[in-house]
Amino acid sequence: MLSRTPGRARTLAVCAAPVVALFAVAALVPLPFSLAQPGSTVNVLGTDKGKPVITVEGTGTRATKGELRMTTIVATGPHVDVSLTDVVSNWFRTDRAVMPRDSVYPVGDSDQEVSEHNAAEMKESQAAASQAALRYLRKSPKDVKIGLSLADIGGPSAGLLFTLGIIDRIDGDGRGGDLTGGRTIAGTGTIEPDGTVGAVGGVPLKTQAARRDGATVFLVPKGECSDARANLPKGLRLVPVEKLGDAVTSLRALASGREDEVPAC
């Protein structure tokens, strides 16, 4: 028995060597994932790169208090290699996310294609936001011109916040006050011209960005409530929305102190 032990140990060692090598190689092989983290937020009622985010012509506007912050995530680029080691080291971090690369970059194989696609989506989102806001306010796009300017940020997920910003600049809460109630409100969501709010990605990271930048309320597409609750920062209230009217109604209730009337995720 004892005389066979060294031989068995050698056999096991030899057999284990390819397995160890396999794991070592796997740890270095690029995987189809992107690593994401909380990005910047921008107050759409303020300025970006020295320019007002929202400009209005053809109707009166109002000075606003409070903030409406659109939120972003930052992700590794489409050609950045993500290894198994990267995935494992980031998987359990609350301030990071491992996301399928196709969900972050659904179109384009180059940085330029991705940038052009995101810019086009942002332009479409801005147009939809203007239409949705003017339709809600019952104002004609022939008479009222909306300008939206946001540098270095692409994609459609700022649509809801753009729309609310336009409404606040023109009409406030409809009673002479601010739609924000003086609060720092953040959120995310696409917008259709008819006011439908659509889902986006990276919500748990966006809630962290929002709280980091002072938000106490976060507007989230209703279908993403469960995602938003994951790792929700302390002190941030989630408000689900399906339509533009839902968001406006909830913000008006918050502004007037009727918090019990505001839905929750």
NUTI-562225 format. One record per residue (C-alpha): x, y, z; residue in three letters. Coordinates in steps of 0.5 Angstrom, whole numbers, padded with zeros to 4 digits, always signed. Example, Ala and Ser with C-alpha at 12.3 -4.5 7.8 and 13.67 -1.06 7.14 Angstrom:
BEGIN
+0025-0009+0016ALA+0027-0002+0014SER
END
This chain:
BEGIN
+0000+0000+0000MET+0005+0005+0002LEU+0010+0003-0004SER+0004+0005-0009ARG+0003+0012-0006THR+0008+0016-0009PRO+0006+0013-0016GLY-0001+0015-0015ARG+0001+0022-0013ALA+0005+0023-0019ARG-0001+0020-0023THR-0006+0025-0020LEU-0001+0031-0021ALA+0000+0029-0028VAL-0007+0028-0029CYS-0009+0035-0026ALA-0004+0039-0030ALA-0008+0039-0036PRO-0014+0041-0032VAL-0010+0047-0029VAL-0008+0049-0035ALA-0015+0049-0038LEU-0017+0054-0033PHE-0011+0058-0034ALA-0013+0059-0041VAL-0020+0060-0040ALA-0019+0065-0035ALA-0015+0069-0041LEU-0020+0068-0046VAL-0024+0074-0048PRO-0032+0073-0047LEU-0038+0076-0050PRO-0039+0081-0044PHE-0038+0088-0042SER-0037+0091-0035LEU-0041+0097-0033ALA-0041+0102-0027GLN-0045+0108-0025PRO-0044+0114-0030GLY-0045+0121-0030SER-0052+0124-0029THR-0054+0131-0032VAL-0060+0136-0030ASN-0064+0137-0036VAL-0066+0143-0033LEU-0059+0146-0033GLY-0054+0147-0037THR-0049+0142-0041ASP-0042+0144-0043LYS-0044+0151-0042GLY-0051+0151-0046LYS-0058+0150-0044PRO-0060+0143-0044VAL-0067+0145-0046ILE-0069+0151-0050THR-0076+0154-0052VAL-0078+0158-0057GLU-0086+0161-0059GLY-0088+0160-0052THR-0087+0163-0045GLY-0082+0159-0040THR-0081+0160-0033ARG-0075+0159-0028ALA-0074+0153-0025THR-0072+0150-0018LYS-0070+0143-0016GLY-0067+0138-0021GLU-0069+0133-0026LEU-0063+0128-0027ARG-0062+0124-0033MET-0058+0118-0031THR-0052+0114-0035THR-0048+0108-0034ILE-0041+0107-0037VAL-0039+0100-0040ALA-0033+0097-0043THR-0032+0098-0051GLY-0035+0093-0056PRO-0027+0091-0057HIS-0025+0091-0050VAL-0023+0084-0048ASP-0027+0081-0042VAL-0024+0075-0039SER-0027+0070-0034LEU-0022+0073-0029THR-0026+0080-0030ASP-0033+0077-0030VAL-0031+0073-0023VAL-0028+0079-0020SER-0034+0084-0022ASN-0040+0079-0021TRP-0041+0080-0014PHE-0039+0088-0014ARG-0046+0092-0012THR-0042+0098-0016ASP-0041+0094-0022ARG-0045+0089-0027ALA-0043+0084-0032VAL-0048+0085-0038MET-0048+0081-0045PRO-0044+0085-0050ARG-0050+0085-0055ASP-0055+0088-0050SER-0050+0094-0049VAL-0048+0094-0056TYR-0054+0091-0060PRO-0051+0095-0067VAL-0045+0096-0070GLY-0038+0092-0070ASP-0034+0098-0069SER-0033+0104-0064ASP-0035+0109-0070GLN-0042+0105-0072GLU-0044+0104-0064VAL-0043+0112-0063SER-0047+0113-0070GLU-0052+0109-0067HIS-0053+0112-0060ASN-0053+0119-0063ALA-0058+0117-0068ALA-0062+0114-0062GLU-0061+0120-0058MET-0064+0125-0064LYS-0070+0120-0064GLU-0071+0120-0057SER-0070+0128-0057GLN-0076+0129-0062ALA-0080+0124-0059ALA-0079+0128-0052ALA-0081+0134-0056SER-0087+0131-0059GLN-0090+0128-0052ALA-0089+0134-0048ALA-0092+0139-0053LEU-0098+0134-0054ARG-0099+0133-0046TYR-0099+0141-0046LEU-0104+0141-0052ARG-0099+0146-0056LYS-0098+0146-0063SER-0091+0144-0065PRO-0092+0149-0071LYS-0092+0155-0066ASP-0087+0152-0061VAL-0080+0150-0062LYS-0076+0146-0057ILE-0068+0145-0057GLY-0065+0140-0054LEU-0057+0139-0053SER-0053+0134-0049LEU-0046+0133-0051ALA-0042+0126-0051ASP-0048+0122-0049ILE-0052+0117-0053GLY-0058+0113-0053GLY-0066+0113-0052PRO-0066+0113-0045SER-0066+0120-0043ALA-0073+0121-0046GLY-0077+0121-0040LEU-0073+0126-0037LEU-0073+0131-0043PHE-0080+0131-0043THR-0081+0132-0036LEU-0076+0138-0037GLY-0080+0141-0042ILE-0086+0141-0038ILE-0083+0144-0032ASP-0080+0149-0036ARG-0086+0151-0040ILE-0092+0149-0035ASP-0089+0147-0028GLY-0094+0143-0024ASP-0099+0147-0027GLY-0101+0151-0021ARG-0095+0156-0021GLY-0090+0151-0018GLY-0084+0147-0020ASP-0086+0140-0022LEU-0080+0138-0018THR-0082+0141-0012GLY-0075+0143-0011GLY-0073+0136-0010ARG-0067+0133-0014THR-0071+0128-0018ILE-0067+0123-0023ALA-0070+0117-0027GLY-0069+0113-0034THR-0074+0111-0039GLY-0075+0112-0046THR-0081+0116-0049ILE-0086+0115-0055GLU-0089+0121-0058PRO-0096+0118-0055ASP-0093+0119-0048GLY-0091+0111-0047THR-0085+0110-0043VAL-0081+0104-0045GLY-0076+0100-0041ALA-0068+0101-0041VAL-0062+0097-0039GLY-0057+0098-0033GLY-0062+0101-0028VAL-0059+0098-0021PRO-0053+0102-0023LEU-0057+0108-0025LYS-0060+0108-0018THR-0053+0109-0015GLN-0051+0114-0020ALA-0057+0118-0018ALA-0057+0117-0011ARG-0049+0119-0011ARG-0051+0126-0015ASP-0056+0128-0009GLY-0063+0125-0012ALA-0068+0122-0007THR-0073+0120-0012VAL-0072+0116-0018PHE-0077+0115-0024LEU-0077+0108-0027VAL-0081+0104-0032PRO-0086+0100-0028LYS-0083+0093-0032GLY-0076+0094-0029GLU-0078+0095-0022CYS-0075+0089-0019SER-0069+0091-0023ASP-0069+0097-0019ALA-0070+0094-0012ARG-0063+0091-0013ALA-0058+0094-0009ASN-0062+0100-0008LEU-0059+0106-0005PRO-0061+0108+0002LYS-0065+0114+0002GLY-0068+0113-0006LEU-0075+0113-0007ARG-0077+0109-0013LEU-0083+0111-0017VAL-0086+0107-0023PRO-0089+0110-0029VAL-0092+0107-0035GLU-0094+0113-0038LYS-0092+0120-0038LEU-0098+0122-0035GLY-0096+0117-0029ASP-0090+0121-0028ALA-0093+0128-0028VAL-0098+0126-0023THR-0093+0123-0018SER-0089+0129-0018LEU-0095+0133-0017ARG-0097+0129-0011ALA-0090+0129-0008LEU-0089+0137-0009ALA-0096+0138-0006SER-0094+0133+0000GLY-0099+0128-0002ARG-0094+0122-0002GLU-0099+0117+0000ASP-0102+0118-0007GLU-0095+0116-0010VAL-0094+0109-0013PRO-0088+0105-0011ALA-0085+0099-0014CYS
END
